[in-house]
Structures are given as structure tokens and as C-alpha cells.
Amino acid sequence: MPEKSTPEALSQRIHARLLARSQGPAWSTISVHLLSHQPLETNLLVPAVAEPLLVWIVSGSARIEERDIGGEWMSVEVSAGDFYLTQSETPYEMRWETCSGEALCVMHLYLGLPIYQRAVAEVFGAGGGEGFRLADISGERDERISGLMGMILGELKGSAGPSEMVVQGIAQALAVHLVRHYGKRDLSAPARRGALPAFKLQRVVRLMEAGLDQAFNLESLATEAELSPFHFSRVFKQSTGSSPSDYFIQLKMAEARRLLRETDQSIVSIALDLGYSSPSHFAQVFRRQVGVSPREYRG
């Protein structure tokens, strides 16, 4: 998984079913994904993203654990209405198990940097927000956030289609609320490293996922991001923690794990579908990435 990423790419990395996502001009300042999680996630490496990320539990409950990479696991039990907030500078790990096997439905909302920065400027005054950053919040509850996120959910799923005025008004109210109540100024904080903008990372990851049966092609990915291959490789790794080629392999292995777990497709067929002409090469890569052979993982 890359060290830094975009909102859309992060949502696609999680083993979940995408129920709905924001599309169109009404959503120009925020990016929203509605996801239904699998009951068990044993280890997810979450990249840092440039945009503040708000995760709201829509339904279900689960025990969720987080840690800095290689650190101690910290757990919290969450249910509908709880939220997570992160503006993490570095990637971290998560795992979870739902309670009683019930589905865990969550909404990811990424606050666009322009609207977030306007909120900081409004709260602190022009130039007064230097060093400000949002806190990392895990499994807390805020009725104002729940009310605003519920309204966003209504616009996302409404049969009449989203209203740009409503969505933008909610987004502005949410941005100001987060800045007022969930952040602080820290003038000693280091400047953020560069990250690939969310919409570009989304396009690149989609291109990767559409070509899992093909050979890795750095030039086509860099073209999609409108960058030179060298610059693209550098900012992609800053965003995700992995080089583009390593990330591509991780996507292949994530799909292999899904196929092994959810289908009866033969291992040879899975290898071919993922662009490996040699099943033994596929098994070698799978063991290196997952720690066991494809046959052992299925068993």
C-alpha cells in the first residue's frame, strides 16, 4: 500500500462493496463513498491523504483496532453514529471484526483542500491558521457531525439527485465545525510533504485496477497523472508509501485473495486472469506478499 494516497484510492483499497459515490458538479468540494465492509479485515495499511478524511458509521457495529506501523494495537468498539477523523502525515494499520457478523456500512467523506483551507482562514483570520491541523479522532460521537453526515447521505442516495446548493452548504458547515472543534495550531509541526492530488490518484488507481491482467506500465500511469514518469513515481510513493510497481502488485494480490476466498476458480485460472503466465511465478509472488501459498490461503 502506498504511504500517501487519495480519498478514492483509499476507498478502493479496502475490502468492501461500494454502494454509492459522489459524482458530478454538486460534489466539487467533497468526495464521498458509501461502503459495506466484509465482516473481517485482518490488516489494512491506510495511506496518508492530502485531504482530511471523516469516516462515519452508518449502520452495524465492530471492534476496530489501529496502530502506527509496527506499534501496539489500540482498539475501540464502534456503532452507528460514531466517527473517525484523520489528517495523518504517515500511513498506519487497521483491522476490524464486525459484531455478530452483521454488515458494517460506513461513509467516507474527504474534505477538499480549498474548502478546508477557507474554513481555517475564516475561523482564524487571514494568515492566522499557520500550523493548524485537525486532530486524529477514533470512534467518538458528535451529534452535529451525525446530523450533517446524515444530510449528505440523503443527497447521495436521494432519487431526485443531489442539490449543489444543499451539498455545498453542508460541506461548508462541516468544514467550519471540524476546524472549530477538532484541531489546534502547532507552529512547531513540520510542513506536509507533497502528495498526489486525490482526483489524480483516483484516476491512476482505476487504470491499474482495469489492467490487472496486463504488464505494469509506468509511462501510461504517469501520462494519466499528467506528470513525467520520474516525478509521478516520487509523488506516488509520497502519497502511498509504495512505488507504483509495488502498489500494482499489491492490487493484484488483493484481487487474488478475493478470488481465492469468494470463488471456486482454479488457482491456475486466477494466475492467468492476473497476468501471470506461470502459475509457479504467481504462487511465488503470492507467498512473498501474503506469507502463505495460494492453496494454503484458500484452505
C-alpha positions, 0 to 999 in steps of 0.5 A: 500500500502506498504511504500517501494516497487519495480519498478514492484510492483509499476507498478502493483499497479496502475490502468492501462493496461500494454502494454509492459515490459522489459524482458530478458538479454538486460534489466539487468540494467533497468526495464521498463513498458509501461502503459495506465492509466484509465482516473481517479485515485482518490488516489494512495499511491506510495511506496518508491523504492530502485531504482530511478524511471523516469516516462515519458509521452508518449502520452495524457495529465492530471492534476496530483496532489501529496502530502506527506501523509496527506499534501496539494495537489500540482498539475501540468498539464502534456503532452507528453514529460514531466517527473517525477523523484523520489528517495523518502525515504517515500511513498506519494499520487497521483491522476490524471484526464486525459484531455478530457478523452483521454488515458494517456500512460506513461513509467516507467523506474527504474534505477538499483542500480549498474548502478546508483551507477557507474554513481555517482562514475564516475561523482564524483570520487571514494568515492566522491558521499557520500550523493548524491541523485537525486532530486524529479522532477514533470512534467518538460521537458528535451529534452535529457531525451525525446530523450533517453526515446524515444530510449528505447521505440523503443527497447521495442516495436521494432519487431526485439527485443531489442539490449543489446548493444543499451539498455545498452548504453542508460541506461548508458547515462541516468544514467550519465545525471540524476546524472549530472543534477538532484541531489546534495550531502547532507552529512547531509541526513540520510542513506536509510533504507533497502528495498526489492530488486525490482526483489524480490518484483516483484516476491512476488507481482505476487504470491499474485496477482495469489492467490487472491482467496486463504488464505494469506500465509506468509511462501510461500511469504517469501520462494519466497523472499528467506528470513525467514518469520520474516525478509521478513515481516520487509523488506516488510513493509520497502519497502511498508509501509504495512505488507504483510497481509495488502498489500494482502488485499489491492490487493484484494480490488483493484481487487474488485473495478475493478470488481465492476466498469468494470463488471456486476458480482454479488457482491456475485460472486466477494466475492467468486472469492476473497476468501471470503466465506461470502459475509457479511465478504467481504462487511465488509472488503470492507467498512473498506478499501474503506469507502463505501459498495460494492453496494454503490461503484458500484452505 
